[in-house]
Amino acid sequence: MTYRGKIKNGVVVLNPPAVLPEGCEVEVALAGEQALPPTWAEVFKDLIGKAEGLPSDSSLNHDHYLYGAPKK
């Protein structure tokens, strides 16, 4: 079930006739254009952890492997 409402003084105020039991858990999502853009982790979620065959220190020394900089 979806309820709509607005934020007033930092509190979510639902439009009537929303009557929810005290203490029930809810999930709040921004609607329409107000929604936040996805994080980089959300954008690249299908690629996370897919790289294979990289040196064990590649995250620390990526400049060395890409550009020939001295290793750290």
CYANA upper distance limits for C-alpha pairs under 8 A (distance plus 0.5 A):
  3 TYR  CA     14 LEU  CA      7.18
  3 TYR  CA     15 ASN  CA      7.74
  3 TYR  CA     18 ALA  CA      7.38
  4 ARG  CA     14 LEU  CA      6.22
  4 ARG  CA     15 ASN  CA      6.33
  5 GLY  CA     12 VAL  CA      7.30
  5 GLY  CA     13 VAL  CA      5.94
  5 GLY  CA     14 LEU  CA      4.49
  5 GLY  CA     15 ASN  CA      5.44
  6 LYS  CA     12 VAL  CA      6.30
  6 LYS  CA     13 VAL  CA      5.98
  6 LYS  CA     14 LEU  CA      7.04
  6 LYS  CA     15 ASN  CA      8.40
  7 ILE  CA     11 VAL  CA      5.80
  7 ILE  CA     12 VAL  CA      5.07
  7 ILE  CA     13 VAL  CA      6.47
  8 LYS  CA     12 VAL  CA      6.96
  8 LYS  CA     13 VAL  CA      7.10
 14 LEU  CA     18 ALA  CA      6.73
 20 LEU  CA     24 CYS  CA      7.60
 29 ALA  CA     35 ALA  CA      7.97
 30 LEU  CA     34 GLN  CA      6.44
 30 LEU  CA     35 ALA  CA      5.20
 30 LEU  CA     36 LEU  CA      7.90
 31 ALA  CA     35 ALA  CA      6.13
 38 PRO  CA     42 GLU  CA      6.30
 38 PRO  CA     43 VAL  CA      6.86
 39 THR  CA     43 VAL  CA      6.79
 40 TRP  CA     44 PHE  CA      6.57
 41 ALA  CA     45 LYS  CA      6.00
 41 ALA  CA     48 ILE  CA      8.44
 44 PHE  CA     48 ILE  CA      6.92
 47 LEU  CA     51 ALA  CA      8.35
 54 LEU  CA     58 SER  CA      6.92
 57 ASP  CA     61 ASN  CA      6.51
 57 ASP  CA     62 HIS  CA      8.50
 58 SER  CA     62 HIS  CA      5.57
 58 SER  CA     65 TYR  CA      7.81
 60 LEU  CA     72 LYS  CA      7.60
 61 ASN  CA     65 TYR  CA      7.09
 61 ASN  CA     71 LYS  CA      6.21
 61 ASN  CA     72 LYS  CA      6.71
 62 HIS  CA     66 LEU  CA      6.47
 63 ASP  CA     67 TYR  CA      5.88
 63 ASP  CA     68 GLY  CA      7.08
 63 ASP  CA     69 ALA  CA      6.14
 63 ASP  CA     70 PRO  CA      8.50
 64 HIS  CA     68 GLY  CA      4.84
 64 HIS  CA     69 ALA  CA      4.74
 64 HIS  CA     70 PRO  CA      6.22
 64 HIS  CA     71 LYS  CA      6.17
 65 TYR  CA     69 ALA  CA      8.12
